[in-house]
Amino acid sequence: MEIQSKEVDYQVNSETKRKKSTLQRITSGIAIVVSILLIPILIANLVIIVKGSLNPEEIPTVMGYAPMAVVTDSMNTGKSDAIKAGDMVVTKKTNVDKLAVGDIIMFKNNQSAIIHRIVGYNEATNTFTTKGDANNTEDIDPVQKKNIIGKYMLRVPKVGDLILFSRTPLGMLICIGLPILMLLSYDFVAKRLTRREEEKINKKEIE
């Protein structure tokens, strides 16, 4: 009978450990995924906000890259790969002398950043003519090379809306608080499961 009791105890402990391990892996996995998604956005936003505050005349970049949320549909032709409002686009600092007609660039226009396609080059003024793919007319103001932020690299659909939200007070709070909450929840669950297992072991020893 004692051998059977030990076997039952072993099975109970094994099952408890298995459930604990599975729940910990799930909780830990969720916390890691949330952190991977939110923390880089938070860090990039903080860098951009700080750099923008220190030098308000310049469009802030991170290591030569400029992630920007698209707020208009001036490039939205309706095609699946078109740049749409709500997307995030990333441009990279480039050699402006190597830019050519057809390239998509981000450039500064007053205090705004615009991403349009190069449709012409004026050798006399050394400026580019740009146009939104979905617009009927070219941009009025020619783009000087000094105002070019970078060349278009990629877009991430719908992430622009998330970036804009993350720059609001509520968004900043979520980006900071949610990963911390997930990690605290993981720690709470792990400790609770450990405590339950210890209580079961102590109860068995008393019996």
N, C-alpha and C positions, 0 to 999 in steps of 0.2 A: 504493500500500500504506500509505503514511504517513497519507493521508486516512482510509482505512478504520480504521486503528489509533486515530486521534483520535476517530472516530465511536464506536468500541467503548468507548473510555475515557469518553466523554461519556455513553453509555448506562449504563455501570456506575456512574458517579458519580450520575447521575440516579436510578437504581434504589436506590442506597444512601441517598441523601437522602430519597427517598420512604418507604423502610422506617423510617428514623430518625424522620422527621416523624410517621409513623403511630404508632409505638411511643411516642414522646414524648407525643403527644396522648392516647393511651390511659392511660398512666401518670399524666400530669398530671390527666386527668379523674377517675381513681379517687381520687387524692390530694385533689382539691378536694371531691369528693362526701363522702368520709370525714370531712374536716375540717368541712364544713358540718353534718354530722350530729352529730359528737361534740363539737366545740369549744363550741357554744352550750350543750349539756347540761352540759359541764364548768364553764363560766363560771357558769351559773345555780346549779349545785350549790355552787360555791365561795362565791357571794354568800349563798346560803341558809344554808350552814354557818357562815360568819362572822357573819352577822346573828343567827343562832340562838344562837351562842356569846356574843355581846355582850348579847343580851336574851333569855334562855331562857324568859321568861314570855310572849313574843309569838310568834305563828306568822309566820315570815319571809316577806316578799313581795319581788318584783322590780318596781319602778316601778308599784306598785299591783296587780300581777298575782301570783297565787299558783298556781304549778303544783304539783300534788300527785298522787302515785301512789295509786290506789284499791286497798285491800287486802281489802275485803269485798264481798259481793254483795247488800248491803242495798238497792241501787237496781236490781238486775238482775231485770227482769220477764220476761226472755226475748225481748223485742222487739229488733230489729236496732239500734235507736238507744239502747237502754238502757245506763246506766253499769254497767260490769262490773269485777270484780276484775282487776287487771292493766292497766287503762286509765290514761291520764293525763288529769286534768281541769284546766282552767284557770278560775279565777274572777277577777273584777275588783272592786276596791273600788268601792262604790256608795253612793248616798244611801239609808240604811236606812229613811228615812221614806217612800220611794216603793216599797218592797217590798210585794208583795201575795200573797194565797193562790194557790198554783200555781207560784210562783217556786222555783227550786232555789238553795239557798245553802250556803256553807261557813261553819261556825262553830266556835268553840273550845269544847271540853268538857274541862276540866282541862288536860292537856298534849297532848291529841289534837285533830286537825282532823276534823270530820265533814261530809259533804255529803249533805243530805237536802232534801226538799221541804217548803215551808210549807203546812200544812193548816189553820191557824187563827191568829187574832190575839186577844189578850186586852187590851181597852182599859184595864181596871182596873189591870193590872200592867205594861202596855206591853211585853208579851213575845209571842213567836211560838211556836206549837205546830208541831212538825216530825214528819216520818215518812219512813222509807225506803220507796220505792215497792214493794219486795218484802216488807216487813215486815207482819205482821198487826195490830200495835198501834202507837200513836203513841209518840214518845219520852217518857220519863218526865219529864225536866227541861225546862221551858220555856226558850226561847233569848232571852237579853237582847240588846238591840240593840248594846251595847258589845262583845259577843262575836262579832259577825258579821264574818267576814273578807272576804267578797265574794259577788257573785252569779255563778252558773254561766254561763260563756261557751261553752265547747266541750270536747269530749273527743277524745282521740287513742287509738284502740284499741291495746292491747298495749304502748304506750310506757311505761306505769307500771312494768312489770317491768324495762325497760331502765334507768329512772331509779333504781329500788331497787338494781339491780346496780351502777350507776355510782357509788353512794355507798359501796360496799365497797372495801377496799384494792385488790383485783384490778381492779375496775371503774375506779377512779380511774387506776390504772396504764395500763389499756388506752386510756382516753380521752385521756391525755397521750401515751402512747408510740406508739399506732398512727398518728396523723397525722404525727408526727415521723418514724417509720419509713417511711411512704409518701413523704414529701418527700425523705428521704435516698435511698430507692430510685430515685426519679425522677432525682435528681442523679447517682447512680452510673451508671444506664443511659445518660443523656445523655452523660456524659463517656466512657463505654466505647465508645459508638457513634462519637463524635467521634475518639477515638484510633484506632479501626479504620479510619476513613475516611482519616485522615492517614497511617497505615501503608500503605494501598493506594496513595495518591497518591505517597508516597516510593518505593515499590517500582516503580511505573510510570516514575518519573523516572530511577531507576537503570538500568532496562532500556533 
